[in-house]
Amino acid sequence: MKKKLTVLFCLIISVTAIAAAVFAGGCSGKEQTVWKIAADGGEVTARFTDNGNYGYILTLEGSGRIKDFSSEKDAPWYGKSGRVTEIILPEGITAVGNNTFKNCCYVKSVILPQSVTAIGENSFSRDTKVCARAQISAPEDVKVYMYSETKPADGGYYWHLKDGAASIWETKKILFIGNSFTFYNDMPSLFAQIASAAEENVIVESVTCGSHNLSQFADPADEYGAQVYAKLNAGSDYDYIVLQEQSTRPLLSYDMFLDGAKTLARSIYATQDSCKIYMYATWGFPEYNDKIAETSALLKTAYDNVAKQIDAKVCNVGTAFGAVYESNKEINLYNADNRHPSPEGSYLSACVHAATILGVDTRSLTYNAGLDEATATVLKNAAYTAAAAK
């Protein structure tokens, strides 16, 4: 009897242990988070750590070559690769195998240690910028950025460290399409100077005409529409194109605003390889009515609605205008006609565009466009807040 009880007790312990092991492997909090991924006798492991925002940092340790995976689905972290936000590779890793991090599409950039000499096919997502410290062997379709501490002049692909992270020394080509709200005080030039002060390389172009609307710019028979199409058909390398509708037309003729934006968007997507469209949401002004913030908010809603339909984003310039007008009336954002932007207004507009499109933290800008420090500080802070708004 005692023997039977002993056997039964052992069976219970065994079953309990097996169940615990299965439970540990199946529960989200107990899943395996460390993997051996070395090839050719190396010692390479990878592990997950929490990034503090419901995501993961994938940290590698050891030395040697990371093995090839036959597809991205064979990588051990495949099921959670959509939550990986950072990949850390140590010195000692010599090569990254095929399909290793292909599905980690939310990793914006990865810094390869100097010891890495090669990466394989689909080693990283197409959305990840590969930053190397030394020349490496890479597939022909992979753009590899080389380290350069200072801004290069040759127009190649380079990166540097900025605030502890990889930042690309990349020339970005931008086209502004709009009317006098764009060309007053040469706002595109102010944008370029802000970008330069923030160590961003940009090529800025514009097609502008006073009082023109997007329907006219979308018409190849129009003089300025023809200029737009000539630029679009001359190459496919615009990174960003900014569309500005005529004044308060989005509130008065919304359907025509939408049609013009849609026509331009179709042409942009048909001719440009990887261009993002931004809508330049303008402002209310005293010449129209004195409800500056309210009118600017209505314009923002119209621009937001059109942006959703053409897969664009919005530069909330009007939001910044409304905020400054309400809180800092000593700053004159308007020209003598109480409609067009003053130098302060154009600087504010350029700051919002730089913050929204390039991710510039305008609060720390040293370039003030000749404005006094107190005024420029208010405008830079307002631009940052407007760009951060939904």
Sine and cosine of phi, psi and omega as CSV:
sin_phi,cos_phi,sin_psi,cos_psi,sin_omega,cos_omega
0.00,0.00,-0.70,0.71,0.02,-1.00
-0.89,0.46,-0.59,0.81,-0.01,-1.00
-0.91,0.42,-0.67,0.74,0.00,-1.00
-0.89,0.46,-0.67,0.74,-0.01,-1.00
-0.90,0.43,-0.61,0.79,0.01,-1.00
-0.90,0.43,-0.70,0.71,0.02,-1.00
-0.88,0.47,-0.70,0.72,0.00,-1.00
-0.88,0.47,-0.67,0.75,0.01,-1.00
-0.89,0.46,-0.67,0.74,0.01,-1.00
-0.90,0.44,-0.64,0.77,0.03,-1.00
-0.89,0.46,-0.67,0.74,0.01,-1.00
-0.88,0.47,-0.70,0.71,0.02,-1.00
-0.88,0.48,-0.68,0.73,-0.03,-1.00
-0.90,0.44,-0.73,0.68,0.00,-1.00
-0.88,0.47,-0.67,0.74,0.01,-1.00
-0.88,0.48,-0.67,0.74,-0.01,-1.00
-0.91,0.42,-0.68,0.73,0.02,-1.00
-0.89,0.46,-0.71,0.70,0.01,-1.00
-0.87,0.50,-0.65,0.76,0.00,-1.00
-0.90,0.43,-0.63,0.78,0.00,-1.00
-0.91,0.40,-0.69,0.72,0.03,-1.00
-0.89,0.46,-0.70,0.72,0.00,-1.00
-0.88,0.48,-0.67,0.74,-0.01,-1.00
-0.90,0.44,-0.58,0.82,0.00,-1.00
-0.98,0.20,-0.38,0.93,-0.11,-0.99
-0.99,-0.15,-0.33,0.94,-0.03,-1.00
-0.99,0.11,0.61,-0.80,-0.07,-1.00
-0.86,0.50,-0.54,0.84,-0.03,-1.00
-0.98,0.19,-0.20,0.98,-0.07,-1.00
-0.86,-0.50,0.21,0.98,-0.02,-1.00
-0.92,0.40,0.40,-0.92,0.02,-1.00
-0.89,0.45,0.74,-0.67,-0.01,-1.00
-0.79,-0.61,0.17,0.99,0.07,-1.00
-0.76,-0.65,0.75,-0.66,-0.05,-1.00
-0.72,-0.70,0.57,-0.82,0.13,-0.99
-1.00,-0.03,0.84,-0.54,-0.10,-0.99
-0.74,-0.67,0.41,0.91,-0.04,-1.00
-0.99,0.16,0.41,-0.91,0.14,-0.99
-0.82,-0.58,0.33,-0.95,0.11,-0.99
0.84,0.55,0.61,0.79,0.08,-1.00
0.97,0.22,0.21,0.98,0.01,-1.00
-0.98,0.20,0.00,-1.00,0.01,-1.00
-0.79,-0.61,1.00,0.04,-0.01,-1.00
-0.80,-0.60,0.81,-0.59,0.10,-0.99
-0.83,-0.56,0.38,-0.92,0.05,-1.00
-0.76,-0.64,0.57,-0.82,0.01,-1.00
-0.56,-0.83,0.46,-0.89,0.08,-1.00
-1.00,0.00,0.64,-0.76,0.27,-0.96
-0.75,-0.66,0.45,-0.89,-0.05,-1.00
-0.96,0.28,0.73,-0.68,0.04,-1.00
-1.00,0.02,0.04,1.00,0.03,-1.00
0.99,0.12,0.04,1.00,-0.03,-1.00
-0.63,-0.77,0.73,0.68,0.02,-1.00
0.85,0.53,0.61,0.79,0.04,-1.00
-0.59,-0.81,-0.10,-0.99,-0.10,-1.00
-0.77,-0.64,0.52,-0.86,0.26,-0.97
-0.97,-0.25,0.81,-0.59,0.01,-1.00
-0.99,-0.15,0.96,-0.28,-0.09,-1.00
-0.96,-0.29,0.79,-0.62,0.04,-1.00
-0.98,-0.21,0.51,-0.86,0.02,-1.00
-0.68,-0.73,0.41,-0.91,0.06,-1.00
0.97,-0.24,-0.37,-0.93,-0.05,-1.00
-0.52,-0.86,0.35,-0.94,0.01,-1.00
0.94,-0.34,-0.23,-0.97,-0.08,-1.00
-1.00,-0.07,0.69,-0.73,0.12,-0.99
-0.98,0.19,0.73,-0.69,-0.10,-1.00
-0.94,0.35,0.31,-0.95,0.08,-1.00
-0.98,0.19,0.54,-0.84,0.17,-0.99
-0.90,-0.44,0.66,-0.75,-0.07,-1.00
-0.91,0.41,-0.44,0.90,0.11,-0.99
-0.41,-0.91,0.21,-0.98,0.00,-1.00
-0.89,0.46,-0.43,0.90,-0.01,-1.00
-0.94,0.34,-0.30,0.95,0.01,-1.00
-1.00,0.07,-0.21,0.98,0.08,-1.00
-0.91,0.42,0.71,-0.70,-0.14,-0.99
-0.89,0.45,-0.36,0.93,-0.01,-1.00
-0.99,-0.14,0.20,0.98,-0.11,-0.99
-0.79,0.61,-0.69,0.72,-0.07,-1.00
-0.89,0.46,-0.38,0.93,-0.02,-1.00
-0.85,-0.53,0.26,0.96,-0.06,-1.00
-0.90,0.44,-0.43,0.90,0.03,-1.00
-0.94,0.33,-0.15,0.99,0.04,-1.00
-0.95,-0.31,0.07,1.00,0.04,-1.00
-0.99,0.12,0.83,-0.56,-0.03,-1.00
-0.93,-0.37,-0.21,0.98,-0.03,-1.00
-0.45,-0.89,0.63,-0.78,0.07,-1.00
-0.84,-0.54,0.81,-0.59,-0.02,-1.00
-0.91,-0.42,0.86,-0.51,0.01,-1.00
-0.92,-0.40,0.77,-0.64,-0.04,-1.00
-1.00,0.00,0.29,-0.96,0.20,-0.98
-0.86,0.51,0.64,-0.77,-0.04,-1.00
0.91,-0.42,-0.48,0.88,0.12,-0.99
-0.94,0.35,0.77,-0.63,-0.09,-1.00
-0.97,-0.25,-0.41,0.91,0.00,-1.00
-0.35,-0.94,0.47,-0.88,0.05,-1.00
-0.93,-0.36,0.82,-0.58,-0.10,-1.00
-0.97,0.25,0.06,-1.00,0.01,-1.00
-0.90,0.43,0.67,-0.75,0.16,-0.99
0.89,0.45,0.31,0.95,-0.10,-0.99
-0.90,0.44,-0.80,0.60,-0.07,-1.00
-0.86,-0.52,0.42,0.91,-0.12,-0.99
-0.84,0.54,-0.60,0.80,-0.11,-0.99
-1.00,-0.03,0.10,1.00,0.04,-1.00
-1.00,0.07,0.94,0.35,-0.20,-0.98
-0.98,0.22,-0.17,0.98,0.00,-1.00
-1.00,-0.10,0.07,1.00,0.09,-1.00
-1.00,0.10,0.93,-0.37,-0.09,-1.00
-0.95,0.33,-0.61,0.80,0.00,-1.00
-0.44,-0.90,0.38,-0.92,0.07,-1.00
-0.69,-0.73,0.70,-0.72,0.01,-1.00
-0.98,-0.18,0.88,-0.48,0.04,-1.00
-1.00,0.09,0.69,-0.72,0.08,-1.00
-0.94,0.35,0.29,-0.96,-0.04,-1.00
-0.89,0.46,-0.40,0.92,-0.02,-1.00
-0.95,0.31,-0.31,0.95,0.00,-1.00
-0.96,0.28,0.80,-0.60,0.00,-1.00
-0.92,-0.38,-0.22,0.98,-0.04,-1.00
-0.38,-0.92,0.51,-0.86,0.19,-0.98
-0.79,-0.62,0.51,-0.86,-0.08,-1.00
-1.00,-0.04,-0.18,-0.98,0.04,-1.00
-0.93,0.37,0.74,-0.67,0.05,-1.00
0.82,0.57,0.56,0.83,0.04,-1.00
-0.88,0.48,-0.59,0.81,-0.04,-1.00
-0.76,-0.65,0.32,-0.95,0.07,-1.00
-0.89,0.46,0.47,-0.88,0.06,-1.00
-0.90,0.43,-0.34,0.94,0.00,-1.00
-1.00,0.04,-0.09,1.00,-0.02,-1.00
-0.99,-0.11,0.79,-0.61,0.06,-1.00
-0.99,0.11,0.84,-0.54,-0.06,-1.00
-1.00,-0.01,0.91,-0.41,-0.08,-1.00
-0.94,-0.34,0.89,-0.46,-0.07,-1.00
-0.94,-0.34,0.43,-0.91,0.06,-1.00
-0.98,-0.20,-0.22,0.97,0.01,-1.00
-0.55,-0.84,0.26,-0.97,0.02,-1.00
-0.88,0.47,0.72,-0.70,0.01,-1.00
-0.75,-0.66,0.31,-0.95,0.12,-0.99
-1.00,0.02,0.78,-0.62,-0.05,-1.00
-0.57,-0.82,0.42,-0.91,0.08,-1.00
-0.84,0.53,0.47,-0.89,-0.09,-1.00
-0.87,0.49,-0.51,0.86,-0.08,-1.00
-1.00,0.06,0.09,1.00,-0.01,-1.00
-0.98,-0.21,0.82,-0.57,0.07,-1.00
-1.00,0.05,0.89,-0.46,0.00,-1.00
-0.96,-0.28,0.80,-0.60,0.00,-1.00
-1.00,-0.06,0.74,-0.68,0.00,-1.00
-0.99,-0.16,0.51,-0.86,-0.05,-1.00
-0.95,0.30,0.70,-0.71,0.11,-0.99
-0.55,-0.84,0.87,-0.48,-0.06,-1.00
-0.93,0.37,-0.51,0.86,0.01,-1.00
-0.92,-0.39,0.35,-0.94,-0.03,-1.00
-0.89,0.45,0.87,-0.49,-0.03,-1.00
-0.96,0.27,0.39,-0.92,-0.03,-1.00
-0.95,-0.30,-0.07,1.00,-0.12,-0.99
-1.00,-0.05,0.00,1.00,0.06,-1.00
0.97,0.25,0.24,0.97,0.01,-1.00
-0.99,0.16,-0.29,-0.96,-0.04,-1.00
-0.96,-0.27,0.94,-0.35,-0.08,-1.00
-0.67,-0.74,0.33,-0.94,0.05,-1.00
-0.65,-0.76,0.26,-0.97,0.09,-1.00
-0.50,-0.87,0.17,-0.99,0.03,-1.00
-1.00,0.03,0.75,-0.67,0.03,-1.00
-0.65,-0.76,0.89,-0.46,-0.06,-1.00
0.83,0.56,0.59,0.80,0.08,-1.00
0.99,0.15,0.04,1.00,-0.02,-1.00
-0.81,-0.59,0.29,-0.96,0.02,-1.00
-0.95,0.32,0.75,-0.67,0.05,-1.00
-0.78,-0.62,0.73,-0.68,-0.12,-0.99
-1.00,0.08,0.79,-0.61,0.20,-0.98
-0.99,0.15,0.99,0.11,-0.14,-0.99
-0.80,-0.60,0.73,-0.69,0.05,-1.00
-0.99,0.14,0.84,-0.54,-0.02,-1.00
-0.93,-0.35,0.73,-0.68,-0.09,-1.00
-0.97,-0.23,0.81,-0.59,-0.15,-0.99
-0.76,-0.64,0.69,-0.72,0.04,-1.00
-0.86,-0.51,0.83,-0.56,0.11,-0.99
-0.99,-0.14,0.78,-0.63,0.07,-1.00
-0.86,-0.51,0.89,-0.45,-0.04,-1.00
-0.05,-1.00,-0.22,-0.98,-0.05,-1.00
-0.91,-0.41,-0.57,-0.82,-0.10,-0.99
-0.91,0.42,-0.41,0.91,0.07,-1.00
-0.91,0.42,-0.38,0.92,0.06,-1.00
-1.00,0.00,-0.71,0.71,-0.14,-0.99
-1.00,0.05,-0.22,0.97,0.05,-1.00
-0.85,0.52,0.72,-0.69,0.00,-1.00
0.85,0.52,0.32,0.95,0.02,-1.00
0.78,0.62,0.85,0.53,-0.02,-1.00
-0.82,0.57,-0.65,0.76,0.04,-1.00
-0.85,0.52,-0.57,0.82,0.05,-1.00
-0.93,0.36,-0.63,0.78,0.08,-1.00
-0.87,0.49,-0.67,0.75,0.04,-1.00
-0.86,0.52,-0.71,0.71,-0.01,-1.00
-0.89,0.46,-0.63,0.77,-0.01,-1.00
-0.94,0.33,-0.59,0.81,0.09,-1.00
-0.89,0.45,-0.70,0.72,0.02,-1.00
-0.86,0.50,-0.70,0.71,0.00,-1.00
-0.88,0.47,-0.66,0.75,0.03,-1.00
-0.90,0.44,-0.47,0.88,0.02,-1.00
-1.00,-0.04,0.23,0.97,0.03,-1.00
0.88,0.48,0.63,0.77,0.11,-0.99
-0.94,-0.34,0.74,-0.67,0.05,-1.00
-1.00,0.02,0.85,-0.53,-0.01,-1.00
-0.70,-0.72,0.50,-0.86,0.24,-0.97
-0.91,-0.42,0.88,-0.47,-0.09,-1.00
-0.92,-0.39,0.80,-0.60,0.06,-1.00
-0.81,-0.59,0.27,-0.96,0.02,-1.00
-0.46,-0.89,0.50,-0.87,0.21,-0.98
-0.81,-0.59,0.93,-0.37,-0.08,-1.00
-0.70,-0.72,0.48,-0.87,0.09,-1.00
-0.39,-0.92,0.74,-0.67,-0.02,-1.00
-0.83,0.56,0.73,-0.69,0.06,-1.00
0.94,0.34,-0.01,1.00,0.00,-1.00
-0.94,0.35,0.51,-0.86,0.05,-1.00
-0.90,-0.44,0.13,-0.99,-0.09,-1.00
-0.92,0.40,-0.51,0.86,0.05,-1.00
-0.88,0.47,-0.62,0.78,0.03,-1.00
-0.94,0.34,-0.68,0.74,0.05,-1.00
-0.90,0.43,-0.41,0.91,0.00,-1.00
-1.00,0.07,-0.06,1.00,-0.05,-1.00
-0.99,-0.17,0.93,-0.37,-0.02,-1.00
-0.91,0.42,-0.27,0.96,0.04,-1.00
-0.99,0.15,-0.29,0.96,0.05,-1.00
-0.97,0.23,0.57,-0.82,-0.04,-1.00
-0.83,0.55,-0.70,0.71,-0.04,-1.00
-1.00,0.10,-0.46,0.89,0.14,-0.99
-0.89,0.46,-0.62,0.79,0.04,-1.00
-0.89,0.46,-0.59,0.81,0.04,-1.00
-0.91,0.42,-0.64,0.77,0.04,-1.00
-0.87,0.49,-0.76,0.65,-0.06,-1.00
-0.93,0.38,-0.53,0.85,0.06,-1.00
-0.89,0.45,-0.66,0.75,0.02,-1.00
-0.92,0.38,-0.67,0.74,-0.03,-1.00
-0.91,0.41,-0.59,0.81,-0.05,-1.00
-1.00,0.06,-0.16,0.99,-0.01,-1.00
-0.98,0.19,-0.33,0.94,-0.02,-1.00
-0.14,-0.99,0.06,-1.00,-0.05,-1.00
-0.80,-0.60,0.47,0.88,-0.19,-0.98
-0.93,-0.37,0.28,0.96,0.10,-0.99
-0.94,0.33,0.74,-0.68,0.08,-1.00
-1.00,0.05,-0.61,0.79,-0.03,-1.00
-0.63,-0.78,0.64,-0.77,0.14,-0.99
-0.78,-0.63,0.77,-0.64,-0.07,-1.00
-0.95,-0.30,0.81,-0.59,-0.01,-1.00
-0.94,-0.35,0.82,-0.58,0.04,-1.00
-0.86,-0.51,0.87,-0.50,0.04,-1.00
-0.98,0.19,0.33,-0.94,-0.05,-1.00
-0.94,0.34,0.92,-0.39,0.19,-0.98
0.70,0.72,-0.84,-0.54,-0.04,-1.00
-1.00,-0.08,0.30,0.95,-0.01,-1.00
-0.84,0.54,-0.55,0.84,0.05,-1.00
-0.85,0.53,-0.45,0.89,0.02,-1.00
-1.00,0.05,-0.43,0.90,-0.09,-1.00
-0.99,-0.13,-0.52,0.85,-0.04,-1.00
-0.63,-0.77,0.90,0.44,-0.11,-0.99
-0.86,0.52,-0.69,0.73,-0.05,-1.00
-0.88,0.47,-0.62,0.78,0.04,-1.00
-0.94,0.35,-0.60,0.80,0.10,-0.99
-0.85,0.53,-0.75,0.66,-0.02,-1.00
-0.89,0.46,-0.70,0.71,-0.02,-1.00
-0.89,0.46,-0.69,0.72,0.01,-1.00
-0.89,0.45,-0.68,0.73,0.00,-1.00
-0.91,0.42,-0.67,0.74,0.01,-1.00
-0.89,0.45,-0.68,0.73,0.00,-1.00
-0.89,0.45,-0.71,0.71,0.03,-1.00
-0.90,0.44,-0.67,0.75,-0.01,-1.00
-0.88,0.48,-0.67,0.75,0.02,-1.00
-0.87,0.50,-0.68,0.73,0.00,-1.00
-0.92,0.39,-0.63,0.78,0.01,-1.00
-0.90,0.43,-0.76,0.65,-0.03,-1.00
-0.92,0.39,-0.45,0.89,0.00,-1.00
-0.98,0.22,-0.42,0.91,-0.10,-1.00
-0.94,-0.33,-0.36,0.93,-0.10,-1.00
-0.96,-0.28,0.62,-0.79,-0.09,-1.00
-0.94,0.33,-0.74,0.68,-0.07,-1.00
-0.50,-0.87,0.86,0.51,-0.07,-1.00
-0.99,-0.13,0.67,-0.74,0.09,-1.00
-0.97,-0.25,0.66,-0.75,-0.02,-1.00
-0.98,-0.20,0.71,-0.71,0.09,-1.00
-0.85,-0.53,0.64,-0.77,0.06,-1.00
-0.99,-0.16,0.76,-0.65,-0.02,-1.00
-1.00,-0.03,1.00,-0.04,-0.02,-1.00
-0.97,0.25,0.89,-0.46,-0.09,-1.00
-1.00,0.01,-0.34,-0.94,-0.28,-0.96
-0.77,-0.63,0.30,-0.95,0.25,-0.97
-0.98,0.20,0.36,-0.93,-0.05,-1.00
-0.50,-0.86,0.44,-0.90,-0.10,-1.00
-0.86,0.51,-0.51,0.86,-0.02,-1.00
-0.92,0.40,-0.45,0.89,0.01,-1.00
-1.00,0.04,-0.82,0.57,0.19,-0.98
-0.26,-0.97,0.17,-0.98,-0.09,-1.00
-1.00,-0.02,0.09,1.00,0.00,-1.00
-1.00,-0.02,0.95,0.30,-0.14,-0.99
-0.90,0.44,-0.80,0.60,-0.05,-1.00
-0.90,0.45,-0.67,0.74,-0.02,-1.00
-0.91,0.42,-0.70,0.72,0.00,-1.00
-0.92,0.40,-0.65,0.76,0.03,-1.00
-0.88,0.47,-0.61,0.79,0.03,-1.00
-0.91,0.41,-0.64,0.77,0.04,-1.00
-0.91,0.42,-0.65,0.76,0.05,-1.00
-0.89,0.45,-0.66,0.75,0.03,-1.00
-0.86,0.52,-0.68,0.74,0.01,-1.00
-0.88,0.48,-0.69,0.72,0.02,-1.00
-0.89,0.46,-0.70,0.71,0.02,-1.00
-0.91,0.42,-0.65,0.76,0.03,-1.00
-0.86,0.51,-0.69,0.73,-0.03,-1.00
-0.90,0.43,-0.68,0.73,0.02,-1.00
-0.93,0.37,-0.65,0.76,-0.01,-1.00
-0.85,0.52,-0.64,0.77,0.02,-1.00
-0.88,0.47,-0.57,0.82,-0.06,-1.00
-0.98,0.18,-0.34,0.94,0.00,-1.00
-0.90,-0.44,0.24,0.97,0.02,-1.00
0.84,0.53,0.78,0.63,-0.01,-1.00
-0.87,-0.50,0.16,-0.99,0.13,-0.99
-0.90,-0.43,0.22,-0.98,-0.11,-0.99
-0.87,-0.49,0.73,-0.68,0.17,-0.99
-1.00,-0.06,0.94,-0.35,-0.16,-0.99
-0.99,0.13,0.89,0.45,-0.01,-1.00
-0.92,0.40,-0.68,0.73,0.00,-1.00
-0.87,0.50,-0.60,0.80,0.06,-1.00
-0.86,0.51,-0.69,0.72,0.02,-1.00
-0.91,0.41,-0.65,0.76,0.05,-1.00
-0.85,0.53,-0.75,0.66,-0.02,-1.00
-0.87,0.49,-0.66,0.75,-0.02,-1.00
-0.91,0.42,-0.70,0.72,-0.02,-1.00
-0.93,0.36,-0.64,0.77,-0.02,-1.00
-0.88,0.47,-0.63,0.78,-0.04,-1.00
-0.97,0.25,-0.60,0.80,-0.15,-0.99
-0.97,-0.23,-0.33,0.94,-0.07,-1.00
-0.67,-0.74,0.92,0.40,-0.09,-1.00
-0.91,0.41,-0.24,0.97,0.05,-1.00
-0.95,0.31,-0.28,0.96,0.05,-1.00
-1.00,-0.06,0.88,-0.47,-0.04,-1.00
-1.00,0.01,0.94,-0.33,-0.03,-1.00
-1.00,0.05,-0.13,0.99,-0.15,-0.99
-0.90,-0.43,0.51,-0.86,0.13,-0.99
-0.93,0.38,0.05,-1.00,-0.01,-1.00
-0.87,0.50,-0.39,0.92,0.00,-1.00
-0.99,0.14,0.02,1.00,-0.01,-1.00
0.83,0.55,0.56,0.83,-0.04,-1.00
-0.62,-0.78,-0.83,0.56,-0.02,-1.00
-0.99,0.16,0.34,-0.94,-0.05,-1.00
-0.97,0.25,0.61,-0.79,0.19,-0.98
-0.97,0.23,0.07,-1.00,0.12,-0.99
-0.82,0.58,-0.60,0.80,0.05,-1.00
-0.91,0.42,-0.67,0.74,0.00,-1.00
-0.91,0.42,-0.65,0.76,0.01,-1.00
-0.93,0.36,-0.61,0.80,0.06,-1.00
-0.90,0.44,-0.67,0.75,0.05,-1.00
-0.87,0.49,-0.71,0.71,0.02,-1.00
-0.86,0.50,-0.73,0.68,-0.01,-1.00
-0.88,0.47,-0.62,0.78,0.03,-1.00
-0.90,0.44,-0.68,0.74,0.02,-1.00
-0.89,0.46,-0.68,0.73,0.02,-1.00
-0.89,0.45,-0.68,0.73,0.00,-1.00
-0.91,0.42,-0.64,0.76,0.00,-1.00
-0.93,0.38,-0.64,0.77,-0.07,-1.00
-0.98,0.22,-0.73,0.69,-0.11,-0.99
-0.99,0.14,-0.71,0.71,-0.10,-1.00
-0.98,-0.18,-0.15,0.99,-0.02,-1.00
0.96,0.27,0.40,0.92,0.00,-1.00
-0.94,0.33,0.74,-0.67,0.11,-0.99
-0.99,0.13,1.00,-0.07,-0.11,-0.99
-0.91,0.42,-0.33,0.94,-0.01,-1.00
-0.89,0.47,-0.44,0.90,-0.05,-1.00
-0.97,-0.25,0.17,0.99,0.00,-1.00
-0.89,0.45,0.64,-0.77,0.10,-0.99
-0.99,-0.13,-0.28,0.96,-0.01,-1.00
-1.00,0.09,0.86,-0.51,-0.06,-1.00
-0.91,-0.42,0.10,1.00,0.03,-1.00
0.83,0.56,0.54,0.84,0.03,-1.00
0.99,0.15,0.02,1.00,0.02,-1.00
-0.99,0.13,0.42,-0.91,0.05,-1.00
-0.92,0.38,0.42,-0.91,-0.14,-0.99
-0.86,0.51,-0.66,0.75,-0.04,-1.00
-0.90,0.44,-0.72,0.70,0.01,-1.00
-0.90,0.43,-0.73,0.68,-0.03,-1.00
-0.87,0.49,-0.61,0.79,0.00,-1.00
-0.89,0.46,-0.70,0.72,0.04,-1.00
-0.87,0.50,-0.71,0.70,-0.06,-1.00
-0.93,0.38,-0.65,0.76,0.00,-1.00
-0.91,0.40,-0.64,0.77,0.03,-1.00
-0.92,0.39,-0.65,0.76,0.02,-1.00
-0.90,0.43,-0.63,0.78,0.02,-1.00
-0.91,0.42,-0.69,0.73,0.02,-1.00
-0.87,0.50,-0.71,0.70,-0.02,-1.00
-0.90,0.43,-0.68,0.74,-0.01,-1.00
-0.91,0.41,-0.63,0.77,0.00,-1.00
-0.93,0.38,-0.50,0.86,-0.01,-1.00
-0.99,0.16,-0.27,0.96,-0.05,-1.00
-0.95,0.30,0.49,-0.87,0.05,-1.00
-0.97,0.24,0.00,0.00,0.00,0.00
